[in-house]
């Protein structure tokens, strides 16, 4: 069969911060014997007319409207369209209004069955991935990313799932309570064929799945002398030995979900353990002294948030000279406990905001408790602009008191410049629109 794989953007426009979508590489690797073409809406224009035996679209909540627009167009041209990803997993019936079939959960196994059914002319409406499958048969085809303008780094995956179930996060809803790891030797073989000069970024939702699997990974990585970054829970800071192992194994960037400096907010979001790892300033110092740069994330909109708590987060990020930070407006997405709670409380401004033609990126989605929705949105956008203005970038990244490797400063500088541009470009854009 001729198969076309699509990764939509939020709208019909290109971005400069796109990274290779591993989910698409997994589908390509499991399409042996078929002719596969891949279009990434974020970095290239997708043809208005397509003809294939099967068009598969990977859908996220923010890209749902654009995905549905593309699916409707290509189905009208006589194509069979299937969808998968986080959004169709949580709202399969909605996705089926625009697709012939939906994969719910992981693609492995379900994708191969779908292809066989398509060949035999008996395509089903629903296909279910099996989260109990081990990752020892992990396959990824990277050649489909060639020639596309992605960020200059390599993405890899070691584990799937997270041992925590934060209120705002849909990861637990997707993977449930399981955390699965690939065999480290299999991962080592993958790393050995990647460009040794490229920075490696682990896409794992939390690299600290448990201590055993983390230490197995660090032991494998140490002799490779590669530079890499990851997302990891703050409780890794409880153990100085683990922090030393991270640094010795080549960890140079750690995405840490600080989320809030307010303990009541942390309790509401299910992250009261965040402060059990110690004072945030001490966590930053523990990472910086080991040469590990920090990508800190913060979320604004929980019930105790007001102008003061939001400013405290900004001050913390600036005072500690975090290399990268993201100040996120709290987004209730399908599949999260947050979405269900706000819906039950009648606080959602637009319950299906991802399909709302009036919704613009950055708009308020719910009514906060201690601040107006409009003011919350304005403060969140202001925080991003304040952190990524050029004087702030210079002050944070040209600080010689931090132990930072020059290559890592370069990566952080590039990320800051891109963020400075993209936060302005994305703010206020309608989902699905052109431009």
Secondary structure as GFF3:
##gff-version 3
##sequence-region A 1 435
A	DSSP	beta_strand	2	7	.	.	.	ID=ss1
A	DSSP	alpha_helix	22	29	.	.	.	ID=ss2
A	DSSP	beta_strand	35	40	.	.	.	ID=ss3
A	DSSP	beta_strand	54	58	.	.	.	ID=ss4
A	DSSP	three_ten_helix	61	63	.	.	.	ID=ss5
A	DSSP	alpha_helix	64	76	.	.	.	ID=ss6
A	DSSP	beta_strand	81	84	.	.	.	ID=ss7
A	DSSP	alpha_helix	86	90	.	.	.	ID=ss8
A	DSSP	alpha_helix	92	95	.	.	.	ID=ss9
A	DSSP	beta_strand	101	104	.	.	.	ID=ss10
A	DSSP	alpha_helix	110	119	.	.	.	ID=ss11
A	DSSP	beta_strand	126	128	.	.	.	ID=ss12
A	DSSP	three_ten_helix	135	137	.	.	.	ID=ss13
A	DSSP	three_ten_helix	143	145	.	.	.	ID=ss14
A	DSSP	beta_strand	153	156	.	.	.	ID=ss15
A	DSSP	beta_strand	159	160	.	.	.	ID=ss16
A	DSSP	alpha_helix	171	175	.	.	.	ID=ss17
A	DSSP	beta_strand	180	181	.	.	.	ID=ss18
A	DSSP	alpha_helix	184	192	.	.	.	ID=ss19
A	DSSP	beta_strand	199	202	.	.	.	ID=ss20
A	DSSP	alpha_helix	211	222	.	.	.	ID=ss21
A	DSSP	beta_strand	228	231	.	.	.	ID=ss22
A	DSSP	three_ten_helix	234	238	.	.	.	ID=ss23
A	DSSP	alpha_helix	240	248	.	.	.	ID=ss24
A	DSSP	beta_strand	251	259	.	.	.	ID=ss25
A	DSSP	alpha_helix	263	268	.	.	.	ID=ss26
A	DSSP	three_ten_helix	272	277	.	.	.	ID=ss27
A	DSSP	alpha_helix	280	288	.	.	.	ID=ss28
A	DSSP	beta_strand	293	300	.	.	.	ID=ss29
A	DSSP	alpha_helix	307	319	.	.	.	ID=ss30
A	DSSP	beta_strand	324	329	.	.	.	ID=ss31
A	DSSP	alpha_helix	337	344	.	.	.	ID=ss32
A	DSSP	three_ten_helix	353	355	.	.	.	ID=ss33
A	DSSP	alpha_helix	373	387	.	.	.	ID=ss34
A	DSSP	alpha_helix	390	397	.	.	.	ID=ss35
A	DSSP	alpha_helix	406	426	.	.	.	ID=ss36
###
